[in-house]
Amino acid sequence: MPTEQVIVQAIIQGLTEFLPISSSAHLILVRYLLHWEDPGLAFDVALHAGTLIAVLIYFASTWVKLFRSALGQPVRISDETLPATNLSPDEMRRERMLLWYLIAATIPGAIIGKLFDKRVDEYFHGEDLAKHVPVIAGALILVALIMWASEKMATFRKPITGITALDAMIIGCAQAFAVLPGVSRSGSTIAAGFFRGMSREAAVRFSFLLSTPLIAGAAILKGYHLMKEHPSHEMVTAMLLGIAISAIVGYGAIWGMVRYLRTRSLAIFIVYRLIFGIIIIALAFSGSLK
């Protein structure tokens, strides 16, 4: 695989895995529109491994606090800039429950991913991809409208430790739909968080924390199947480069999104998804996509 293709795809994965615009949709469409060959499972695993490294590094201290809190230690996760002193019993309970809510919210996505991930990959990587492109475009547009509605209906009052079991399961179910290219894991979960009244920062933090076990699970599962293959030296080099670039870009994307959504809306991503989706549909119906 040419080096420029490795770099472009790794940058796309790193950015779009955490921006609410769908990484799978962009990778599929870029490969299709530029007539690039599908690099295969090995490279896909490498890109996921890179973004997994990014989210693990960024939230490393938060994960340590989550486990410490779950074990009963006084830890403040809702606002990591404040000391954990003078936590009330109710605050300690809320901090302690966050890890268990994240685990519960992971279940719907894990089940759907296990049942449909392979079928979706086959469906959107086949020879008749041109027929399926409008489905991706439709998902881009539909979720853009859902994101817009979530902005209009949100109260932005609930901190990350203020969520309930119902909130967690609703956000987890929203993540499960991201198995379909065009939906976006971060877009669907952040929107679900807004619908449930979460603050902007709480919704994006919960979304990225929730993505960690799913990205890890996908990388491990696909890595297991990869053991049956024997990548060439050139592919191993491409994989290592892809891991490094997607990790660096992914870390930057997380850093930017967390800070951006503290004070700004999803409007720029909504507009981008609408325009991108409409362009893809227009190309499809004009016969330009063959």
C-alpha positions in Angstrom: 0.0 0.0 0.0 1.4 3.4 -1.0 2.6 5.5 2.0 0.3 8.4 1.1 -2.7 6.1 1.3 -1.5 4.9 4.8 -1.1 8.5 6.0 -4.5 9.8 4.6 -6.5 6.8 6.0 -4.7 7.1 9.4 -5.5 10.8 9.6 -9.1 10.2 8.7 -9.5 7.4 11.3 -7.8 9.5 14.0 -10.0 12.5 13.3 -13.4 11.0 12.5 -13.3 8.3 15.3 -13.9 11.1 17.8 -15.5 13.8 15.8 -19.3 13.2 15.3 -19.1 12.6 11.6 -18.5 8.8 11.3 -15.1 7.2 10.8 -16.3 4.2 8.9 -18.3 6.3 6.4 -15.3 8.4 5.6 -12.9 5.5 5.2 -15.3 3.6 3.0 -16.2 6.6 0.8 -12.6 7.9 0.5 -11.4 4.4 -0.6 -14.3 4.1 -3.0 -14.1 7.6 -4.5 -10.3 7.5 -5.0 -10.4 3.9 -6.2 -8.1 2.6 -3.5 -8.0 -1.1 -2.7 -9.4 -2.1 0.6 -6.2 -2.7 2.7 -7.8 -5.6 4.6 -8.3 -6.6 8.2 -4.7 -6.1 9.3 -4.7 -2.4 8.5 -8.2 -1.9 9.9 -7.0 -3.4 13.2 -4.0 -1.1 13.2 -6.1 2.0 12.8 -8.4 0.9 15.7 -5.3 0.2 17.8 -4.1 3.7 17.2 -7.3 5.4 18.3 -7.5 3.0 21.3 -4.1 4.2 22.4 -5.2 7.8 22.0 -8.3 7.5 24.2 -6.5 5.4 26.8 -3.7 7.9 27.2 -6.0 10.9 27.3 -8.4 9.4 29.9 -5.7 7.4 31.8 -6.1 9.4 35.0 -9.9 9.3 34.8 -10.0 5.5 34.4 -7.7 5.2 37.5 -10.1 7.4 39.4 -13.1 5.4 38.1 -11.7 2.2 39.5 -10.6 3.8 42.8 -14.0 5.3 43.3 -15.8 2.0 42.4 -13.7 0.4 45.2 -15.0 2.9 47.7 -12.2 5.4 47.8 -13.1 9.1 48.0 -12.4 10.4 44.4 -14.0 13.3 42.6 -14.7 12.5 38.9 -17.4 15.0 38.2 -14.9 17.9 38.4 -11.3 16.7 38.3 -10.0 20.2 39.1 -11.5 20.1 42.6 -10.1 18.1 45.5 -12.0 15.0 46.7 -12.4 16.3 50.2 -15.7 16.9 51.9 -17.6 14.6 49.5 -21.1 13.8 50.9 -22.3 10.2 51.1 -24.6 10.9 48.1 -21.8 12.4 46.1 -19.5 9.4 46.9 -22.3 7.0 45.7 -22.7 8.9 42.5 -19.0 8.9 41.8 -18.8 5.2 42.7 -21.7 4.2 40.3 -20.2 5.9 37.2 -17.9 2.9 36.4 -20.8 0.5 36.7 -23.0 2.6 34.5 -20.2 2.7 31.8 -20.0 -1.1 32.0 -23.8 -1.4 31.6 -23.9 1.0 28.7 -21.3 -1.0 26.9 -23.5 -4.1 26.8 -25.9 -3.1 23.9 -23.0 -2.1 21.6 -21.1 -5.3 22.4 -24.1 -7.5 21.6 -25.0 -5.6 18.3 -21.3 -5.5 17.3 -20.9 -9.3 17.8 -24.1 -10.1 15.9 -23.8 -7.7 13.0 -20.3 -6.2 12.6 -19.1 -8.9 10.2 -22.3 -8.7 8.1 -22.0 -4.9 7.9 -18.4 -5.1 6.9 -19.3 -7.6 4.1 -22.3 -5.4 3.0 -20.3 -2.2 2.7 -17.1 -3.6 1.3 -18.6 -5.6 -1.6 -18.5 -5.1 -5.3 -21.9 -3.5 -5.3 -20.9 -0.7 -3.0 -22.3 2.0 -5.3 -25.8 0.7 -4.5 -25.1 1.0 -0.8 -23.6 4.4 -0.7 -27.0 6.2 -0.4 -27.5 4.2 2.8 -24.4 5.8 4.3 -25.4 9.2 3.0 -28.9 8.7 4.5 -27.4 7.8 7.9 -25.2 10.9 7.8 -28.2 13.1 7.2 -30.6 11.4 9.6 -28.2 11.5 12.5 -27.4 15.2 11.7 -31.1 15.9 12.2 -31.1 13.9 15.5 -28.1 15.9 16.7 -29.9 19.1 15.8 -33.0 18.0 17.7 -30.8 17.1 20.7 -29.4 20.6 20.8 -32.9 22.1 20.7 -34.2 19.8 23.5 -31.2 19.7 25.8 -31.1 21.4 29.2 -27.3 20.9 29.7 -27.7 20.7 33.5 -26.7 17.1 34.4 -23.0 16.5 35.4 -21.4 13.2 34.4 -22.0 11.8 37.9 -25.6 12.8 37.8 -26.6 10.2 35.2 -28.9 7.4 36.1 -29.0 3.7 35.0 -31.7 4.6 32.5 -29.5 7.4 31.0 -26.6 5.0 30.7 -28.7 2.3 28.9 -30.2 4.9 26.5 -26.7 6.2 25.6 -25.5 2.6 25.3 -28.3 1.7 22.9 -27.5 4.8 20.9 -23.9 3.6 20.6 -25.1 0.2 19.3 -26.5 1.9 16.2 -23.0 3.1 15.3 -22.3 -0.3 13.7 -23.9 1.2 10.6 -21.5 3.4 8.6 -22.6 7.0 8.7 -24.1 7.0 12.2 -21.0 7.9 14.2 -20.4 6.5 17.7 -19.6 9.9 19.2 -22.4 11.6 17.3 -25.1 9.2 18.5 -23.9 9.0 22.1 -23.4 12.8 22.6 -26.8 13.4 21.1 -28.3 10.8 23.4 -26.6 12.5 26.4 -28.0 15.9 25.3 -31.5 14.3 25.1 -31.0 13.1 28.7 -30.2 16.5 30.0 -26.4 16.1 30.3 -24.1 19.1 30.2 -22.0 19.5 27.1 -18.8 18.5 28.8 -20.5 15.6 30.6 -21.9 14.2 27.4 -18.6 14.3 25.5 -16.6 12.8 28.4 -19.1 10.0 28.9 -19.2 9.4 25.1 -15.4 9.0 24.9 -15.1 6.9 28.1 -17.8 4.7 26.7 -16.0 4.3 23.4 -12.9 2.9 25.1 -14.1 -0.7 25.8 -15.9 -0.9 22.4 -12.8 0.2 20.4 -10.7 -2.2 22.5 -13.2 -5.0 21.9 -13.2 -4.4 18.2 -9.4 -4.3 18.0 -9.0 -7.5 20.1 -11.7 -9.4 18.2 -10.3 -8.4 14.8 -6.8 -9.0 16.1 -7.8 -12.6 17.0 -9.0 -13.2 13.4 -5.8 -11.5 12.2 -3.7 -14.2 13.8 -4.8 -16.5 11.0 -3.2 -14.2 8.5 0.5 -13.6 7.8 1.0 -9.9 6.9 3.9 -9.1 4.6 6.8 -6.9 5.8 5.3 -4.0 3.8 2.0 -4.4 5.5 3.6 -4.5 8.9 5.4 -1.3 8.2 2.1 0.3 7.0 0.3 -0.9 10.1 3.0 0.6 12.5 2.8 3.9 10.6 -1.0 3.8 10.7 -1.0 3.1 14.5 1.3 6.0 15.2 -0.5 8.6 13.0 -4.0 7.6 14.1 -2.9 7.7 17.7 -1.4 11.2 17.5 -4.3 12.6 15.4 -6.9 10.8 17.6 -5.4 12.3 20.8 -5.6 15.8 19.2 -9.2 15.2 18.1 -10.2 14.2 21.7 -8.4 17.2 23.2 -10.1 19.5 20.7 -13.6 18.0 21.1 -13.6 18.1 24.9 -12.6 21.7 24.9 -14.8 22.7 21.9 -18.0 21.3 23.3 -17.6 23.0 26.7 -18.9 26.2 25.2 -20.0 25.5 21.6 -22.7 23.5 19.9 -22.7 20.7 17.4 -23.8 23.0 14.7 -20.6 22.9 12.6 -20.7 19.0 12.5 -24.5 19.0 11.8 -23.9 21.3 8.7 -20.9 19.2 7.6 -22.9 16.0 7.8 -25.9 17.4 5.9 -23.7 18.9 3.1 -21.6 15.7 2.8 -24.6 13.5 2.8 -26.5 15.5 0.1 -23.4 15.6 -2.1 -23.0 11.8 -1.9 -26.7 11.2 -2.7 -26.4 13.6 -5.7 -23.4 11.8 -7.0 -25.1 8.5 -6.6 -28.3 9.4 -8.4 -26.4 11.2 -11.1 -24.5 8.0 -11.9 -21.1 9.5 -11.0 -20.5 6.7 -8.4 -19.6 3.6 -10.4 
